[in-house]
Structures are given as C-alpha cells and as structure tokens.
Amino acid sequence: MTVVRVMPARACAEAVTTHVQQQSQVEKPLVEKSNGSLLSEANSEGPLHMVVTEETRGQQLRRNFLPSMGFFVICLIPLMFGLTRYVELGVNGQDQVTQYYMWFIHVEIMVFLGFGFLMTFLRRYTLGAIMLNFLGSCLMFLVAILIVGAAHQTLGTDQDKIKVDLPLLIDCTFCAATGMVAYGAVIGKATPTQLMWIMVGLVPAFALNQYIVIEHFHILDMGGSNVIHQFGAYYGLAVSFVLSRQRSAHGLQHPKKSSTYLNDAFSLVGTLFLWIFWPSFNGALASTSSAATTVPSAEGHAASEQFLCVINTVISLSGACVATFMTSVLVGGRMKAEHIQNATLAGGVAMGAACSIPITPAGAMVVGMAAGALSTLGFEYLTPFLDTRLGVRDSCGVHNLHGLPGILGSFVAGLASLGMTTKDYFTRDDCADNTPRECGGLQLGYQLAGVCVALCISIAWGLIVGIIVTKVNPLKEPELSLDELFDDGPWWHEQAVEPMEDAIHPYPHPNQAATLQSNKVSPHANGKHDTSKQLGDVELALDASLPSGASEPPLIKVSEPASETSPSEEPKPPNLQHKSAWA
C-alpha cells in the first residue's frame, strides 16, 4: 500500500529542508480515499508538494492483526458483562480453592510453559512458539468461558447466567490445550492473524464434540484422549492441509523446518515440564465426574478416581519413556531428539481415557510402552509419508504425539471396560439393569463411536476454518513467501527474515525425510539424505535464484589447517566457511 500525503509548501520545506515561497494558508482535514491513501488538501493559493511513503513488507503482513484483535475484544467485553457471574461465594468458594487450585496451576504450567517450550525446536521460530502460544491460549481461555460455559450450564436448563468457578476454568484451560495441539500442526505456516482465527474457530467445535461424547455417549475420557488430544490433532491437520495448498515448501523440505542444538535443548525443557505435570492434567477434574456423584460414598469414589488418575498416568509415562528410547535406537541407530521430545509424552495421552479406572499397574505400563513405540514409529515413518504422499504437512508431528495415542487411549478404555467387575465406574443409565460385562460391551461401543464423532467434527470443522482463513482477507494481507515461512522475522521487533540462500541446515532435523543437496557434503550432516528425489518447491526456488554460471546451491566446505606451522604459531582449528554461489 502507498500512503500519499499532499502538504502545503511551508510544511514540506520543514520536512525536506527545501525552501518554497508561499502565502499563509490553512490546511483542510485529511480525507481517506477508498484505496487506503490519505490526502490533505490545501488552499489553491500557493504550490503543493507530494510525499510518498511505502508500506513495508512487515506492515503488509500485519494489516489484519489489530482489526481482528479489536473485533475479539469488542465482542468479549459486553458478553462477559452480560452473561457471566461468580459462583456462590463464601465457604463454597474457599472449598473450591482448596480442592482445585493446585490442579489448576499444574494444568496452566503445562499449557503456557510446557507446550510453548516444546515447540521451540524450530531454529527460526522460537519467539513465535512461546509468545503466540501465550496469546492464543489466553484468547481461547476467555472465549471458552462463554461458549464452553454455556454448553455445560445453560443448554437444557433455565439458567440464564454462566457461573464462573474453578472447574469451569480448568475446562477452559483444557480447551486452550486443544488449541495448542492444533497450533503444533500449523506453526510457522500461519500468520498471527490467521492463527488467532484458527484458535477461536476451534472453541465452538470443542464444545460441540465434548457435549456429544461426554454428555450423551458418556465415554470414559477423564484426561481428554478424545476431546483434547485426538480432536486437536485432527483439527490442526485439516487446517494445515488447506494452508499448505499441496506445496512441499510447507513441509519437511523447507530448510528452516530444522533445529539446532540449543533449540532441541529448550524443547526438551518443555518435554520435562509436560512429563512431570501430566498426572495433574489427567486427574484435575476427576472429583467432578458424574460417577463421583451418582454412586454410594461419592467422596470416597472421587478420591479413588483421582488416585487412579495419578498412579496410572505416572506409570504409563514411565513406560512410554523407556519404550521411546529403545525404539528410537532401533529404527535410527542412535537416539533422536525429536523422538525423545515428543513420544515420551505419548503415555500420558493414551492413558487419558482409561486413567480413572483400575486397569492395574501392569496394564498402565503396557499402555505407555505401546504408545511410546507407536509414536516413535509415527515420527520415523508416518510423518514423511503423510508429507510427501498425501500433502498433509505436520509441523510438530501432532498426529504422532496426540492423534494416534488419543485413538489408542479410547480403545484401551473400551477394552478395559469389558473386564470391569463393578458398575460403579459407568455413568450410563442403560447399565442399571445389566451385568458389569454387558455394561463393558456397551461402553466399548460408545468409546468407538466417540472416536468416529471426534474425527468427523474435527476434520470437517478444520477444513471449513482453513478455507475461511485463507479466503477471507479484507485488507489484502499478502501470503507468506518461502523466506517468511517458519521465521520470526516479519512479526517481532529487531528480528529480520533469514534469506533463503542462507537457510542451510546447520544439521538436518531428525524429522527430515528429504534435505537440500548442500547437506550431502556438510560435516554436520548426520541424517538421511534422499538427494535423488524430485526437487521440491524450495530446491526449485533456490535453483531459480542462482546467478548465471552457478550450477549448484550453496555448499558447506571445511578448509583443513596447514600441515606445517612455525614454532611461534599454534595449530588453528578447522575453519568452517560458507561458500555461497550468491557471494
């Protein structure tokens, strides 16, 4: 966009130190043209001078951000005033703090700290991973108070206000966690504006899926294997499929879709936070389950549910950790940071559905080991297949960490129901006159139905939202170029976009199925190289930008030290030089 400002000659003389004779005159107000330009008209007495200011590339990419955020704020303020109120205060409020606040804080740490640092593995998108996770989670949290609160408290009742209490806030944080799972699929490919709409668009779908599978199907899903992990993963993958537009540059072939040593270390910090607090995530709302209020000695049952959630999740996570290290070495010969960062958490995801029932410690360990191995194999084989064959670009591998283990968790809960010897853990009305085994068979059927419902809603809704955020562009915000993908440059102060010709992998990310030819001779290259495959968008773009006479992309070359040195000189280490055809 070009901003055109017409000013009197005297004002222009002060701006550009050019003396222009003119008579005294009064400026007329600025007039905004339909194309966004600004014109200032003056009296016809005296000359006029035109100053043209070009809009920067970063400003073009941020055109829709402030209007979108302003729209959200304008909608939130009156709705919060008109539709919400506190739960009854006094003893009830203090009891909630005593019972839930510790669990609430643990869940907050997971969402804001754990998920944020887990996604810092991208070497050029660290600020976006943490800060956009922060912004998106807060925005989803506020929107969820209205939508999730209304779905839980006002549908089918005469209640006209949403009672805000700690259990509702925990559920809203779960909704934000679902959004961060989806964020992992589109990170680096969506602008902040698109990302905020993707996050807000998820909230009503989350509430709908939760209402169907929890309130009507009564599935076992205390830790959110279905409503959080599976739903968020496939929603994000559907949005990513639309955003990527079948371009390989949005996937594994992009040179900025890579990590460094420090990025991997920071990501592992996020892994450890998530691993430590995952038992609280699965058990935060155990004491509010409907089973805890429908069986005799409800207080004792609620306490035992929370106990089971913690014990089962800790054992499952430990099993996943052991299996992940073993499987990583088995398939790759060495331990890979990407596997450890993600698959070690799969045990917590898979145990989310069955964590509140007594599946035995051995059963919890086996589930965790199966989830860890499945997730590791997914990162090694399934992610490259989805990227190269189906065009599903999964930036963080959420399909392997959340999607597949989430489905596994629902199956585990259904199968465990068949072996139950009591009906206390079932909340279905049609179990009253049936034996525990008959109730278990019904529960298995509804668990599978819940998986199908979550898949249908998440994928369909994700495709719709993806189309909306790519097609609706009122201020003509440009698309991200190849240089700007997976890069903090356009969004953050004092950050610049790394040119594509400089975006050579320091070493290939373990998830890299196909790398640039420059890695073939790099001393830091230690991954798999498929340089014989057909060139993708990134390679073609690099080749097209080569100056005349250059035949290869930039290479990494090591110059060996001199074989002989003078007595006064110490041997110098190898000098890593960047030999570039663009130099």
Secondary structure, DSSP 4 states (H G I P E B T S, - for coil): -EEEEEEEHHHHHHHH----------PPPEEE-TTS-EEE---SSS-EEEEEEEPPHHHHHTTTHHHHHHHHHHHHHHHHHHHEEEPP-THHHHHHHHHHHHHHHHHHIIIIIIHHHHGGGSTT-HHIIIIIHHHHHHHHHHHHHHHHHHHHHTTTSS--SEEE-HHHHHHHHHHHHHHHHHHHHHTTTS-HHHHHHHHHHHHHHHHHHHIIIIIIS----TT-IIIIIIHHHHHHHHHHHHHHTT-GGGTTT-TTS---HHHHHHHHHHHHHHHHHHHHHHHTTGGGSTHHHHSSSHHHHHHHHHHHHHHHHHHHHHHHHHHHHHHHHHHHSS--HHHHHHHTTHHHHHTTTTTTS---HHHHHHHHHHHHHHHHHIIIIIHHHIIIII----SS-HIIIIIHHHHHHHHHHHHHHHT-S-STT---GGGTTS-HHHHHHHHHHHHHHHHHHHHHHHHHHHHHHHHHHHH--TT-PPPP-TTTTT-STTTSTT--PPPGGG---SS--TT-SS--GGGGG-TT--S---TTSPP-HHHHHHHHTSPTT--S--EEEEEPPPS---TTSPPPPPEEEEE-TT-
